[in-house]
């Protein structure tokens, strides 16, 4: 009997479903099929690819409720957030359906009358993707949509914790008319399948969203075959509140970025850096708004904070809070837990810490949970220094109504994504990605299709 992967409900610890774990031979066969189908898919004209992508997006909208409920069951996020993710996932497909028709080449004036120079774009080949558990649908379509739009074929390994909603999305692609060998999934151990992906001669591109440590291994493994790599890796996002900020807006937007998916997102604010003159007022507003967040099973009405995905994630959160308290942090709210190791569910209530200092672990490690640590600054350069003191550079947020301060921050912060008075900057039509150890390349926007294309230069002689 084949090995099976148990998909559990993190809110209850109950088994949802078992799915088959692919053998090495089956993974290799999927890659072979993807490589072979590339020969025909790349010839499908751009308008037809666009039509099929739009049909796929329509399927997601039609099945939004089913996908969202499945996502909440396996991931734990509130149902409203899951519904939002389905729409977000569809938006990438819709965006790249249009971009499929805008893959342009160009002619270049030659330096002699006897030549003509043409530059054209061609799909790179078979793409292998590994996607995370926290956004199981959107992180897959953010990769698959530009790949298919460019004329590439696609094989994805969804996270073992949350494979079901992603598999459903792929099944809907097939229902929409996209050939089965053009977009496929495989399931199993990330390390084992990652090694098969990086070593395979069938695969021409690797795309991954997840931790920096795993991303580095995939980059290293891809070196032997010089694969193109797009990496959206870890973050440690700062959120700066300037003295002149609208504190009501800042508090609400801090909650939006900090507590979405129980803080388990790569762009969650991890360090709240507030001017010392307004820290008390800001903290009071943040506590007041955060108290309103209901913790529980994401399928229950009005729940805003679901469970932590697993025990390892829970243990890290608890350790960060404990370390901060031991080093002098004040708990303004939370530090409450509802965990049952035997049953397999772990809830952390929204926690706000004040008087946080730079010697605390929470200021240097990504917590990935609903904990908001507040520290202070006097001068804006001090805030910038704290914000940039990390090897990561994915997302950063700042709140100021002074255009000079805002512009200065935009130029000094070493991050690929900035939210100025905005806690939710992500969009399908904008480039998403990080600096430093937070990644390589961009996903979304005009930039998002480029990694799936090769540039070919043709010099034509003998025109005299």
C-alpha positions, 0 to 999 in steps of 0.5 A, spaced: 500 500 500 502 506 498 504 511 503 499 516 505 500 523 508 495 525 513 491 532 512 489 534 519 485 540 522 489 544 526 483 547 529 481 540 532 486 536 531 482 531 527 483 527 520 480 531 514 483 526 509 489 522 507 492 523 500 497 519 496 505 520 497 508 520 490 514 515 489 520 517 486 518 514 480 512 517 480 515 524 481 520 523 475 514 521 471 510 527 472 516 531 470 517 527 464 510 528 462 511 536 463 517 536 459 514 532 453 507 537 454 511 543 453 513 542 446 505 542 444 503 547 450 508 553 447 505 552 440 498 554 443 497 561 441 497 567 446 490 568 445 488 561 446 492 561 453 489 567 455 482 564 454 484 558 458 486 562 463 480 566 464 476 560 464 480 557 470 479 564 474 472 563 472 472 556 475 475 559 482 470 564 482 464 559 481 467 554 486 469 560 491 465 557 497 468 550 496 475 552 496 475 556 502 471 551 506 477 546 504 482 551 506 479 553 513 479 546 514 486 544 513 489 551 514 485 554 520 485 561 517 478 564 518 473 563 513 472 570 511 480 570 510 480 564 506 474 567 501 479 573 500 484 568 498 480 565 493 479 571 490 486 573 490 488 567 487 483 568 481 486 575 480 493 572 479 490 568 473 486 574 470 492 578 470 496 573 467 491 572 462 492 579 459 499 579 460 500 572 455 498 577 450 503 582 451 509 578 451 513 582 446 519 582 442 523 588 438 527 589 432 534 593 434 537 598 429 543 594 426 550 598 425 550 596 418 545 596 412 547 588 411 544 586 417 537 585 421 537 584 429 531 581 432 530 580 439 524 575 441 521 572 448 520 564 449 518 560 454 523 557 459 520 550 459 518 546 465 517 549 471 517 546 478 514 549 484 514 548 491 508 552 495 507 554 502 502 552 507 499 559 509 497 561 502 495 554 499 491 557 493 494 564 492 501 562 492 500 556 487 496 561 482 502 566 483 507 562 480 502 557 475 499 563 472 505 567 469 508 560 467 502 558 463 501 564 460 508 564 458 507 558 455 511 554 460 508 547 463 508 547 471 509 541 476 507 543 483 509 540 490 504 543 495 505 543 502 503 537 506 500 540 511 495 544 506 495 540 500 487 539 499 485 546 496 491 547 492 489 540 489 482 542 488 485 549 484 489 544 479 483 540 478 479 546 476 484 548 471 483 541 468 476 542 468 477 549 464 480 545 459 488 546 460 491 539 459 492 535 465 500 534 463 501 542 462 499 543 470 500 537 475 501 536 482 505 531 486 505 530 494 510 528 499 516 530 503 519 537 501 526 535 502 525 529 497 521 532 492 525 538 492 532 534 491 528 531 485 526 537 482 533 541 482 537 535 480 532 533 474 534 535 467 527 536 465 526 542 469 528 548 467 526 553 472 525 552 480 520 557 484 519 557 491 515 560 497 518 558 504 523 559 509 530 562 507 534 556 509 530 551 505 531 556 499 538 556 500 538 549 499 534 549 493 539 554 490 545 550 491 541 544 488 539 548 482 547 550 481 549 543 478 544 544 472 544 552 472 536 552 473 533 559 473 530 560 480 525 565 483 525 565 491 520 568 495 523 567 502 523 569 509 521 576 512 522 580 519 518 586 517 518 592 521 512 597 522 514 604 524 509 609 527 512 616 526 510 622 531 506 625 526 502 619 524 494 618 524 494 613 530 487 610 529 489 609 522 496 606 524 493 601 529 488 599 525 493 597 519 497 594 524 492 589 526 491 588 519 498 586 517 500 583 524 494 578 525 492 576 518 492 568 518 494 569 526 500 572 524 503 566 520 505 570 513 511 572 511 509 579 510 506 580 517 509 586 521 514 583 526 517 589 530 513 595 531 517 601 532 514 607 535 516 614 536 517 615 544 512 621 544 506 617 542 507 610 544 503 610 550 497 613 546 498 608 540 499 602 544 492 604 548 489 604 541 492 598 539 490 594 545 483 597 544 482 594 537 486 588 538 481 586 544 475 585 539 479 579 535 475 573 537 480 566 537 477 560 535 475 555 529 475 559 523 469 556 521 465 559 526 462 566 526 466 572 527 472 568 528 478 573 527 484 569 529 485 561 528 490 556 530 497 555 529 499 550 524 503 546 528 506 544 535 513 547 532 510 553 530 506 554 537 513 552 541 517 558 537 511 563 539 511 561 546 519 561 547 519 568 544 514 571 549 517 568 554 524 570 552 521 577 552 518 577 558 524 575 562 528 580 559 523 586 561 518 586 556 511 588 559 505 584 557 499 589 555 494 584 552 494 576 551 500 571 553 494 566 553 494 560 550 489 554 548 493 548 546 492 541 547 498 537 545 494 530 545 489 532 541 493 536 536 491 543 536 494 550 538 491 557 539 495 563 541 491 569 543 493 576 540 499 578 544 502 585 545 508 587 548 511 593 550 518 596 552 521 591 547 529 591 547 533 589 541 537 584 546 530 580 545 529 574 540 523 576 538 527 582 535 531 578 531 527 572 529 521 571 525 515 569 530 510 567 525 504 568 530 500 573 533 505 577 537 506 584 536 512 587 540 513 594 541 519 598 541 521 606 541 525 611 537 527 618 538 530 620 531 527 617 525 534 614 523 534 610 529 528 607 527 531 606 520 537 603 523 533 598 527 528 596 521 534 595 517 538 591 522 536 584 519 539 579 514 531 579 511 528 585 506 521 582 504 516 587 507 516 594 511 511 598 513 511 606 516 506 611 518 507 618 517 503 624 514 509 628 512 511 627 505 518 628 507 519 623 512 515 618 508 519 619 502 526 619 506 523 612 509 522 609 502 529 611 500 532 608 506 529 602 508 532 596 505 525 592 503 522 590 496 515 592 499 513 598 502 507 600 505 506 607 507 500 608 511 498 601 508 498 595 512 496 591 505 500 592 499 500 586 496 496 585 489 496 581 483 498 587 478 504 589 483 511 586 483 512 582 490 519 580 492 524 581 497 531 584 498 537 581 501 536 574 504 528 575 503 529 572 495 530 572 488 526 575 483 519 578 483 512 575 483 506 579 480 506 585 476 509 586 469 515 583 472 512 577 474 512 573 467 519 575 466 522 569 470 518 564 465 521 567 459 528 566 455 531 572 451 533 570 444 537 574 439 537 573 432 542 577 427 540 576 420 546 577 415 546 578 407 541 583 406 545 587 401 
